[in-house]
């Protein structure tokens, strides 16, 4: 199975690029905050007392928890697409007597190999980022000048171990469907999509939604002197709500696409109708494209609105939330989260569009031109962006309202209009090129060969 896994990776390297980037970011993030935590733990007592405010270990823990969770969210998403692009090959293996256990071993082997390949670069990037981050904190008086990032092997061993454990757990879930159904059904499932969202998935979405609501209630009920804790609870609540969006994504995406599709069909009767039919007919595929956009908008919008709300709250001037150093920390955290969300968005959109080569070839065989396909993809990009921005804005609005209640007693946060427009513009700038550039490549080549299965 090891040689088969390596052969599959050599034959389809593009299918594993997104997973490799996601694992690289996860390992680098774990190494970064692990080394910062070790720097705080090994710092001399005099250096710890030389600075006021939260310690380096507290900052590393509070700053890193959300970033690590988002990194793992990106890993799970990228792994799902790496397996999705191999669905037909795995189904063919089932038809030639490969057992479910062998299929799962194949997938695990691919995950292990990918993790080992990116471990050393992840270590190097994480260590460099830790030194740069510590230097920036020292310039702002948040860490003593004598503190150094130690050469500690523990964070560098824990980082790939945790990333590998998460990836293996995700691979077990992702490979479960293809390994449990019959070989004939597996081959059929590689080119079809279920029309309904499963009851268990909807129940899980409801449970996670309730959990996110409880976190936001916790954030809203924090007293005024615990504004930092309210901010952390609100940000964590927004991430939990985004997980609920991912679970209920096919249903939510289908409903929103139906509502937003009407004006698109009116403005572009041909391409708009086909784009709307594609998105509603393949709700899981639409959900896969929409969730990263919602992640980008939801997390960045929450951070931006919370920072503005804290800055304008009456009587909050003495809070560390509004201090210059804390604003810098939040801006750095926002930058890191946006980086993760942007990588997830691009990985997903490229994978979703690239796997539709056979679909585009069929449309070309029945008379569709390349310009018509590009207009259809443009309409799909409009709908995908709109649905993702709306879902992300709903999450950001709920989390910001909870934080605003804790800070000012009012659920109406201070809204940075220009910043929100920039977030929407950034989501659009990622979505349109990701779909259209990949679409241009996907519609190249002889249509008859692509329909026949030669689409690598």
RODO-2510 file (C-alpha; in nm, 4 decimals, decimal comma):
residues 456
     n   res          X          Y          Z
     1     x     0,0000     0,0000     0,0000
     2     x     0,2928     0,2361     0,0615
     3     x     0,4150     0,2105    -0,2972
     4     x     0,0583     0,2541    -0,4223
     5     x     0,0140     0,5655    -0,2062
     6     x     0,3394     0,7156    -0,3340
     7     x     0,2479     0,6321    -0,6922
     8     x    -0,0888     0,8018    -0,6560
     9     x     0,0793     1,1122    -0,5125
    10     x     0,3306     1,1231    -0,7993
    11     x     0,0533     1,0848    -1,0560
    12     x    -0,1713     1,3490    -0,9000
    13     x     0,0610     1,5950    -0,7229
    14     x    -0,1837     1,8821    -0,7662
    15     x    -0,4402     1,6983    -0,5538
    16     x    -0,2058     1,7141    -0,2539
    17     x    -0,0754     2,0700    -0,2872
    18     x    -0,3617     2,2144    -0,0814
    19     x    -0,3182     1,9511     0,1910
    20     x     0,0579     2,0106     0,1995
    21     x     0,0119     2,3873     0,2376
    22     x    -0,2499     2,3389     0,5109
    23     x    -0,0275     2,0964     0,7066
    24     x     0,2694     2,3298     0,6616
    25     x     0,0716     2,6177     0,8126
    26     x    -0,0518     2,3990     1,0992
    27     x     0,2995     2,2777     1,1876
    28     x     0,4455     2,6274     1,1562
    29     x     0,1723     2,7713     1,3807
    30     x     0,2152     2,5041     1,6474
    31     x     0,5927     2,5508     1,6381
    32     x     0,5581     2,9307     1,6591
    33     x     0,3415     2,9375     1,9697
    34     x     0,5105     2,6372     2,1281
    35     x     0,8497     2,8099     2,1092
    36     x     0,7028     3,1357     2,2427
    37     x     0,5527     2,9445     2,5340
    38     x     0,8905     2,7763     2,5953
    39     x     1,0634     3,1172     2,5819
    40     x     0,8319     3,2454     2,8540
    41     x     0,8724     2,9311     3,0640
    42     x     1,2545     2,9366     3,0502
    43     x     1,2953     3,3140     3,0944
    44     x     1,4743     3,4240     3,4133
    45     x     1,2547     3,5444     3,6975
    46     x     1,4013     3,8962     3,6701
    47     x     1,3056     3,9132     3,3024
    48     x     0,9492     3,8054     3,3811
    49     x     0,9128     4,0830     3,6391
    50     x     1,0641     4,3469     3,4101
    51     x     0,7434     4,3825     3,2080
    52     x     0,3891     4,4606     3,3101
    53     x     0,0762     4,3073     3,1691
    54     x     0,0183     3,9479     3,0643
    55     x     0,3175     3,7149     3,0525
    56     x     0,4622     3,5742     2,7333
    57     x     0,3108     3,2336     2,8122
    58     x    -0,0355     3,3842     2,8570
    59     x    -0,0062     3,5779     2,5305
    60     x     0,1175     3,2704     2,3431
    61     x    -0,1681     3,0600     2,4797
    62     x    -0,4457     3,3130     2,4238
    63     x    -0,3125     3,4241     2,0867
    64     x    -0,2449     3,0750     1,9619
    65     x    -0,5604     2,8871     2,0573
    66     x    -0,7804     3,0422     1,7883
    67     x    -0,5055     3,0348     1,5261
    68     x    -0,4383     2,6645     1,5907
    69     x    -0,8098     2,5795     1,5716
    70     x    -0,8399     2,7655     1,2411
    71     x    -0,5283     2,5890     1,1102
    72     x    -0,6842     2,2517     1,1858
    73     x    -1,0096     2,3649     1,0229
    74     x    -0,8067     2,4353     0,7083
    75     x    -0,6308     2,0946     0,7309
    76     x    -0,9597     1,9042     0,7529
    77     x    -1,1025     2,1006     0,4609
    78     x    -0,7942     2,0450     0,2421
    79     x    -0,7821     1,6738     0,3219
    80     x    -1,1446     1,6320     0,2203
    81     x    -1,0650     1,7750    -0,1217
    82     x    -0,7505     1,5664    -0,1633
    83     x    -0,9647     1,2556    -0,1161
    84     x    -1,2472     1,3921    -0,3267
    85     x    -1,0140     1,4322    -0,6240
    86     x    -0,9162     1,0656    -0,5852
    87     x    -1,2701     0,9382    -0,5390
    88     x    -1,2871     0,7666    -0,8774
    89     x    -0,9472     0,5967    -0,8352
    90     x    -1,0377     0,4736    -0,4875
    91     x    -1,3689     0,3471    -0,6223
    92     x    -1,1868     0,1575    -0,8998
    93     x    -0,9615    -0,0020    -0,6374
    94     x    -1,2729    -0,1239    -0,4585
    95     x    -1,3996    -0,2836    -0,7812
    96     x    -1,0776    -0,4854    -0,8235
    97     x    -1,1094    -0,6401    -0,4770
    98     x    -0,9350    -0,3816    -0,2562
    99     x    -1,0782    -0,4143     0,0936
   100     x    -1,2087    -0,1166     0,2949
   101     x    -0,9148    -0,1604     0,5311
   102     x    -0,6665    -0,1379     0,2435
   103     x    -0,8314     0,1800     0,1145
   104     x    -0,8062     0,3387     0,4584
   105     x    -0,4410     0,2328     0,4840
   106     x    -0,3745     0,3933     0,1455
   107     x    -0,5262     0,7211     0,2615
   108     x    -0,3364     0,7128     0,5911
   109     x    -0,0121     0,6517     0,4025
   110     x    -0,0723     0,9585     0,1865
   111     x    -0,1378     1,1692     0,4966
   112     x     0,1790     1,0469     0,6700
   113     x     0,3970     1,1085     0,3637
   114     x     0,2560     1,4581     0,3107
   115     x     0,3111     1,5442     0,6780
   116     x     0,6721     1,4237     0,6707
   117     x     0,7452     1,6251     0,3557
   118     x     0,6303     1,9560     0,5093
   119     x     0,7591     1,9013     0,8647
   120     x     1,1093     2,0470     0,8176
   121     x     0,9877     2,3580     0,6285
   122     x     0,7162     2,4020     0,8910
   123     x     0,9744     2,3889     1,1692
   124     x     1,1952     2,6452     0,9949
   125     x     0,9062     2,8835     0,9272
   126     x     0,7677     2,8481     1,2800
   127     x     1,1061     2,9101     1,4426
   128     x     1,1715     3,2171     1,2257
   129     x     0,8225     3,3499     1,2999
   130     x     0,8743     3,2944     1,6738
   131     x     1,1961     3,4976     1,6719
   132     x     1,0354     3,7759     1,4685
   133     x     0,7230     3,7832     1,6865
   134     x     0,9300     3,7932     2,0072
   135     x     1,1424     4,0780     1,8675
   136     x     0,8286     4,2759     1,7821
   137     x     0,6951     4,2226     2,1352
   138     x     1,0259     4,3362     2,2855
   139     x     1,0181     4,6577     2,0815
   140     x     0,6745     4,7307     2,2317
   141     x     0,7830     4,6503     2,5866
   142     x     0,5688     4,3365     2,6044
   143     x     0,8699     4,1098     2,6655
   144     x     1,2011     4,1694     2,8410
   145     x     1,5044     4,2371     2,6172
   146     x     1,6943     3,9396     2,7580
   147     x     1,4344     3,6775     2,6637
   148     x     1,5361     3,4510     2,3768
   149     x     1,3639     3,1762     2,1816
   150     x     1,5249     2,8583     2,3197
   151     x     1,6339     2,5555     2,1204
   152     x     1,3680     2,3269     2,2663
   153     x     1,2839     2,0047     2,0822
   154     x     0,9502     1,9537     2,2579
   155     x     0,7440     2,2086     2,0583
   156     x     0,9091     2,0897     1,7361
   157     x     0,8151     1,7299     1,8105
   158     x     0,4673     1,8102     1,9346
   159     x     0,3815     2,0220     1,6278
   160     x     0,4003     1,7471     1,3604
   161     x     0,2607     1,4884     1,6014
   162     x    -0,0521     1,6931     1,6701
   163     x    -0,0929     1,7923     1,3040
   164     x    -0,0566     1,4276     1,1992
   165     x    -0,3073     1,3129     1,4628
   166     x    -0,5643     1,5650     1,3414
   167     x    -0,5034     1,4735     0,9762
   168     x    -0,5330     1,1005     1,0488
   169     x    -0,8572     1,1539     1,2395
   170     x    -0,9912     1,3622     0,9513
   171     x    -0,8807     1,0989     0,6987
   172     x    -1,0676     0,8289     0,8907
   173     x    -1,3874     1,0317     0,8645
   174     x    -1,3310     1,1320     0,5015
   175     x    -1,2472     0,7776     0,3867
   176     x    -1,5335     0,6204     0,5809
   177     x    -1,7941     0,6589     0,3072
   178     x    -1,5884     0,5243     0,0170
   179     x    -1,4567     0,2322     0,2259
   180     x    -1,7913     0,1177     0,3665
   181     x    -2,0176     0,1098     0,0620
   182     x    -2,0119    -0,1642    -0,2023
   183     x    -1,7582    -0,1371    -0,4892
   184     x    -2,0265    -0,0754    -0,7520
   185     x    -2,1888     0,1919    -0,5363
   186     x    -1,8492     0,3506    -0,4739
   187     x    -1,7858     0,3852    -0,8471
   188     x    -2,1303     0,5375    -0,9009
   189     x    -2,0887     0,7733    -0,6031
   190     x    -1,7700     0,9159    -0,7556
   191     x    -1,9743     1,1026    -1,0161
   192     x    -2,2993     1,1743    -0,8309
   193     x    -2,4088     1,3748    -0,5318
   194     x    -2,6750     1,3064    -0,2735
   195     x    -2,9569     1,5539    -0,2912
   196     x    -3,0329     1,5805     0,0782
   197     x    -2,8345     1,6684     0,3855
   198     x    -2,8263     1,3733     0,6267
   199     x    -3,0271     1,3859     0,9471
   200     x    -2,7196     1,3154     1,1607
   201     x    -2,5346     1,6028     0,9960
   202     x    -2,8246     1,8399     1,0598
   203     x    -2,8487     1,7265     1,4225
   204     x    -2,4758     1,7827     1,4637
   205     x    -2,5146     2,1287     1,3092
   206     x    -2,7914     2,2130     1,5549
   207     x    -2,5809     2,0909     1,8476
   208     x    -2,2790     2,2942     1,7395
   209     x    -2,5023     2,5959     1,6795
   210     x    -2,6326     2,5690     2,0355
   211     x    -2,2740     2,5470     2,1618
   212     x    -2,1783     2,8598     1,9697
   213     x    -2,4816     3,0388     2,1113
   214     x    -2,3772     2,9455     2,4649
   215     x    -2,0275     3,0810     2,4034
   216     x    -2,1727     3,4088     2,2761
   217     x    -2,3998     3,4266     2,5797
   218     x    -2,0923     3,3761     2,7985
   219     x    -1,9190     3,6593     2,6137
   220     x    -2,2199     3,8909     2,6476
   221     x    -2,2490     3,8347     3,0234
   222     x    -1,8854     3,9095     3,1087
   223     x    -1,8479     4,2089     3,3431
   224     x    -1,6839     4,5275     3,2179
   225     x    -1,3510     4,4459     3,3817
   226     x    -1,3290     4,1175     3,1881
   227     x    -1,3497     4,2597     2,8396
   228     x    -1,0491     4,0565     2,7200
   229     x    -1,2213     3,7334     2,8221
   230     x    -1,5373     3,8504     2,6491
   231     x    -1,3374     3,9061     2,3301
   232     x    -1,1823     3,5597     2,3424
   233     x    -1,5216     3,3975     2,4085
   234     x    -1,6820     3,5914     2,1228
   235     x    -1,4039     3,4982     1,8794
   236     x    -1,4195     3,1328     1,9819
   237     x    -1,7983     3,1474     1,9512
   238     x    -1,7673     3,2794     1,5964
   239     x    -1,5417     2,9872     1,5055
   240     x    -1,7919     2,7386     1,6531
   241     x    -2,0720     2,9049     1,4569
   242     x    -1,8641     2,8683     1,1410
   243     x    -1,8326     2,4957     1,2137
   244     x    -2,2125     2,4848     1,2371
   245     x    -2,2281     2,6658     0,9010
   246     x    -1,9975     2,4007     0,7544
   247     x    -2,2190     2,1195     0,8856
   248     x    -2,5429     2,2788     0,7665
   249     x    -2,3729     2,4239     0,4595
   250     x    -2,5492     2,2253     0,1841
   251     x    -2,8945     2,3179     0,3130
   252     x    -2,8078     2,6818     0,3883
   253     x    -2,6238     2,7236     0,0580
   254     x    -2,9136     2,5774    -0,1410
   255     x    -3,1647     2,8122     0,0265
   256     x    -2,9509     3,1227    -0,0196
   257     x    -2,8619     3,0278    -0,3773
   258     x    -3,2330     2,9933    -0,4555
   259     x    -3,3011     3,3408    -0,3141
   260     x    -3,0040     3,5097    -0,4817
   261     x    -3,0341     3,3170    -0,8057
   262     x    -3,3465     3,4985    -0,9222
   263     x    -3,1750     3,8330    -0,9972
   264     x    -2,8810     3,6515    -1,1577
   265     x    -3,1173     3,4609    -1,3868
   266     x    -3,2903     3,7875    -1,4756
   267     x    -2,9652     3,9690    -1,5561
   268     x    -2,8081     3,6784    -1,7472
   269     x    -3,0889     3,4507    -1,8705
   270     x    -2,8657     3,1849    -2,0260
   271     x    -2,5502     3,1714    -1,8176
   272     x    -2,7340     3,2802    -1,5028
   273     x    -2,9925     3,0044    -1,5315
   274     x    -2,7252     2,7386    -1,5858
   275     x    -2,5108     2,8699    -1,2980
   276     x    -2,8103     2,8748    -1,0623
   277     x    -2,9086     2,5207    -1,1642
   278     x    -2,5506     2,3971    -1,1116
   279     x    -2,5180     2,5508    -0,7674
   280     x    -2,8550     2,4327    -0,6402
   281     x    -2,8165     2,0888    -0,7956
   282     x    -2,4739     2,0392    -0,6396
   283     x    -2,5343     2,1892    -0,2966
   284     x    -2,2458     2,0010    -0,1332
   285     x    -2,0045     2,1369    -0,3900
   286     x    -2,1443     2,4865    -0,3394
   287     x    -2,1144     2,4472     0,0373
   288     x    -1,7510     2,3414     0,0014
   289     x    -1,6782     2,6607    -0,1925
   290     x    -1,8863     2,8864     0,0320
   291     x    -1,7597     2,7777     0,3752
   292     x    -1,3996     2,9078     0,3301
   293     x    -1,5366     3,2427     0,2096
   294     x    -1,7612     3,2540     0,5177
   295     x    -1,4580     3,1659     0,7333
   296     x    -1,2608     3,4549     0,5854
   297     x    -1,5431     3,7079     0,6247
   298     x    -1,6673     3,5800     0,9619
   299     x    -1,3350     3,5757     1,1478
   300     x    -1,1878     3,8918     0,9985
   301     x    -1,5172     4,0782     1,0386
   302     x    -1,5488     3,9691     1,4013
   303     x    -1,1956     4,0813     1,4852
   304     x    -1,2312     4,4129     1,3054
   305     x    -1,5684     4,5049     1,4559
   306     x    -1,4666     4,3985     1,8074
   307     x    -1,1533     4,6148     1,7934
   308     x    -1,3536     4,9179     1,6762
   309     x    -1,6288     4,8564     1,9326
   310     x    -1,3811     4,8323     2,2191
   311     x    -1,2104     5,1514     2,1061
   312     x    -1,5385     5,3454     2,1058
   313     x    -1,6903     5,1992     2,4195
   314     x    -1,7553     5,4510     2,6933
   315     x    -1,5166     5,4117     2,9830
   316     x    -1,3056     5,1480     2,8101
   317     x    -0,9941     5,3609     2,7763
   318     x    -0,8333     5,1943     3,0764
   319     x    -0,8919     4,8450     2,9424
   320     x    -0,6061     4,6543     2,7839
   321     x    -0,8393     4,5868     2,4921
   322     x    -0,7919     4,9435     2,3751
   323     x    -0,4210     4,9806     2,4562
   324     x    -0,1791     5,0207     2,1691
   325     x    -0,0076     4,6918     2,2405
   326     x    -0,3328     4,4990     2,2544
   327     x    -0,4544     4,6562     1,9308
   328     x    -0,1259     4,5465     1,7712
   329     x    -0,1771     4,1940     1,9025
   330     x    -0,5261     4,1817     1,7602
   331     x    -0,4053     4,3138     1,4262
   332     x    -0,1339     4,0471     1,4161
   333     x    -0,3883     3,7790     1,5044
   334     x    -0,6230     3,9109     1,2372
   335     x    -0,3434     3,8958     0,9797
   336     x    -0,2679     3,5342     1,0677
   337     x    -0,6342     3,4319     1,0593
   338     x    -0,6869     3,6039     0,7246
   339     x    -0,3821     3,4201     0,5889
   340     x    -0,5275     3,0834     0,6940
   341     x    -0,8720     3,1675     0,5599
   342     x    -0,7279     3,2933     0,2296
   343     x    -0,5273     2,9732     0,1816
   344     x    -0,8366     2,7645     0,2564
   345     x    -1,0464     2,9708     0,0146
   346     x    -0,8006     2,9416    -0,2732
   347     x    -0,7372     2,5694    -0,2132
   348     x    -1,1078     2,4949    -0,2097
   349     x    -1,2091     2,7041    -0,5079
   350     x    -0,9267     2,5701    -0,7235
   351     x    -1,0082     2,2093    -0,6273
   352     x    -1,3836     2,2495    -0,6766
   353     x    -1,3438     2,4058    -1,0206
   354     x    -1,0652     2,1761    -1,1423
   355     x    -1,2637     1,8602    -1,0684
   356     x    -1,5394     1,9754    -1,3079
   357     x    -1,3385     1,9166    -1,6265
   358     x    -1,5599     1,6306    -1,7373
   359     x    -1,8734     1,8381    -1,6730
   360     x    -1,7359     2,1249    -1,8828
   361     x    -1,6386     1,8834    -2,1600
   362     x    -1,9930     1,7433    -2,1702
   363     x    -2,1320     2,0947    -2,2038
   364     x    -1,8902     2,1637    -2,4888
   365     x    -1,9951     1,8450    -2,6666
   366     x    -2,3606     1,9532    -2,6643
   367     x    -2,2763     2,2921    -2,8135
   368     x    -2,1605     2,5244    -2,5353
   369     x    -1,8741     2,7560    -2,6313
   370     x    -1,5817     2,8520    -2,4117
   371     x    -1,7147     3,2078    -2,3752
   372     x    -2,0523     3,0737    -2,2608
   373     x    -1,8811     2,8509    -2,0039
   374     x    -1,6810     3,1485    -1,8752
   375     x    -1,9997     3,3548    -1,8406
   376     x    -2,1546     3,0677    -1,6479
   377     x    -1,8494     3,0501    -1,4190
   378     x    -1,8660     3,4261    -1,3667
   379     x    -2,2289     3,3980    -1,2580
   380     x    -2,1338     3,1111    -1,0252
   381     x    -1,8532     3,3226    -0,8780
   382     x    -2,1024     3,6028    -0,8090
   383     x    -2,3422     3,3672    -0,6310
   384     x    -2,0649     3,1880    -0,4398
   385     x    -1,9205     3,5167    -0,3164
   386     x    -2,2615     3,6521    -0,2184
   387     x    -2,3622     3,3404    -0,0248
   388     x    -2,0260     3,3191     0,1533
   389     x    -2,0224     3,6882     0,2455
   390     x    -2,3791     3,6720     0,3786
   391     x    -2,3085     3,3671     0,5958
   392     x    -1,9825     3,5149     0,7239
   393     x    -2,1480     3,8502     0,7929
   394     x    -2,4220     3,6775     0,9928
   395     x    -2,1602     3,5053     1,2109
   396     x    -1,9589     3,8260     1,2550
   397     x    -2,2743     4,0177     1,3434
   398     x    -2,3783     3,7697     1,6105
   399     x    -2,0318     3,7540     1,7696
   400     x    -1,9852     4,1320     1,7579
   401     x    -2,3270     4,1905     1,9133
   402     x    -2,2338     3,9641     2,2059
   403     x    -1,9021     4,1448     2,2544
   404     x    -2,0672     4,4849     2,2274
   405     x    -2,3154     4,3855     2,4961
   406     x    -2,0277     4,3075     2,7333
   407     x    -1,8357     4,6260     2,6498
   408     x    -2,1102     4,8882     2,6276
   409     x    -2,4304     4,7183     2,7383
   410     x    -2,5761     4,7571     2,3896
   411     x    -2,5930     4,4829     2,1254
   412     x    -2,5234     4,7408     1,8535
   413     x    -2,1478     4,7370     1,7853
   414     x    -1,9467     5,0177     1,6329
   415     x    -1,9273     4,9258     1,2647
   416     x    -1,6136     5,0158     1,0627
   417     x    -1,7918     5,0525     0,7284
   418     x    -1,4787     5,1016     0,5194
   419     x    -1,3097     4,8014     0,6799
   420     x    -1,6136     4,5807     0,6182
   421     x    -1,6165     4,6832     0,2520
   422     x    -1,2491     4,5928     0,2283
   423     x    -1,3230     4,2472     0,3718
   424     x    -1,5991     4,1912     0,1149
   425     x    -1,3670     4,3166    -0,1596
   426     x    -1,0920     4,0808    -0,0413
   427     x    -1,3307     3,7841    -0,0490
   428     x    -1,4338     3,8824    -0,4012
   429     x    -1,0718     3,9251    -0,5105
   430     x    -0,9943     3,5703    -0,3945
   431     x    -1,3100     3,4054    -0,5262
   432     x    -1,3260     3,5406    -0,8801
   433     x    -0,9649     3,4688    -0,9866
   434     x    -0,9739     3,1310    -0,8086
   435     x    -1,2794     3,0187    -1,0047
   436     x    -1,2138     3,1863    -1,3404
   437     x    -0,8412     3,1099    -1,3681
   438     x    -0,8961     2,7443    -1,2813
   439     x    -1,1991     2,7370    -1,5110
   440     x    -0,9901     2,8599    -1,8024
   441     x    -0,7533     2,5682    -1,7533
   442     x    -1,0363     2,3197    -1,6997
   443     x    -1,2056     2,3942    -2,0331
   444     x    -0,8897     2,3370    -2,2349
   445     x    -0,8147     2,0184    -2,4207
   446     x    -1,0184     1,7841    -2,6419
   447     x    -1,3668     1,7492    -2,4966
   448     x    -1,4116     1,3904    -2,6176
   449     x    -1,0985     1,2751    -2,4328
   450     x    -1,2007     1,4515    -2,1139
   451     x    -1,5457     1,2940    -2,1208
   452     x    -1,3861     0,9555    -2,1733
   453     x    -1,1992     0,9950    -1,8456
   454     x    -0,8634     1,1371    -1,9510
   455     x    -0,8758     1,4422    -1,7286
   456     x    -0,5509     1,4463    -1,5362
***
